[in-house]
């Protein structure tokens, strides 16, 4: 039996750049970035500008029925060898019966793109199997925080032939998070700021262009906590409280939760625990990325880690106003940091 081909964003884009199109695309998932990238590329490149006027239709799922989509897809192109139908917000389509019927025998001159955001169609349903047999079913998954630095480095290399050091990449990842549309927008600004002679991105440039301090950011706070550096942690905390627009509980708490959650998992890593073995256990990109977890295991016992995770959950809930009528966020952060370090 032939091995089933894994459908990835890179594979899809490679085929599209080679002008190889499938009759049906079902793009679905929690991460809109990749869905938009694929559908936008098809909209911009499958047809020439002259052909788009008569042969490209973009509709929204809430405005059309399954029957109307099927009817549009069965039309023949006008003065072109193909037509493009893009359905945005396809998750709002009420009934998929007619689309399911259409994909059993899709019109070869039509490229039908279904953009299903904020969720997925159950892959056990017949429609996903039918689309996969004639076209592409792609699930766009949210990126894990541990994957962000590698994504940042690859994006900068591919889109601007630029390099970034590890600390700068982690600063951006911690400050912006996994919103890839916002993240890539900030990375594009960074690329524009580079000269042709110097394509290296360092923390100082991130501080200047994005506004996150190289010394006072969630990444540095995490490092201070990992090393149990009480003085530095409190210095950073004072900066957070006097600059609430730059750093908030909503950016710090997820960084700490992710670290201690992984730290608890790291305790189950096989012996001997080295940078490389822990990195592999936690699915990190390199051994250096696991160094903070080895330090954390020396400074925090497993029981304490579980207590910290519980405390982070409590502070996160209170920071959103639940069971907390009046305590300011700054005081909540101070309570959390004190609990972790003592």
Secondary structure, 3 states (H helix, E strand, C coil): CCCCCCCCHHHHHHHHHCCCCCCEEEEEECCHHHHHHHHHHHHHHCCCHHHHHHHEEEEEHHHCCHHHHHHHHHCCCCCCCCEEEEEECHHHCCCCHHHHHHHHCCCCCEEEEEEEECECCCCCCHHHHHHHHHCEEEEECCCCHHHHHHHHHHHHHHHHCCEECHHHHHHHHHHHCCCHHHHHHHHHHHHHHCCCCCCEECHHHHHHHHCCCCCCCHHHHHHHHHCCCHHHHHHHHHHHHHCCCCCCHHHHHHHHHHHHHHHHHHCCCCCCCCHHHHHHHHCCCCHHHHHHHHHHHHHCCHHHHHHHHHHHHHHHHHHCCCCCCCCCHHHHHHHHHHHHHC
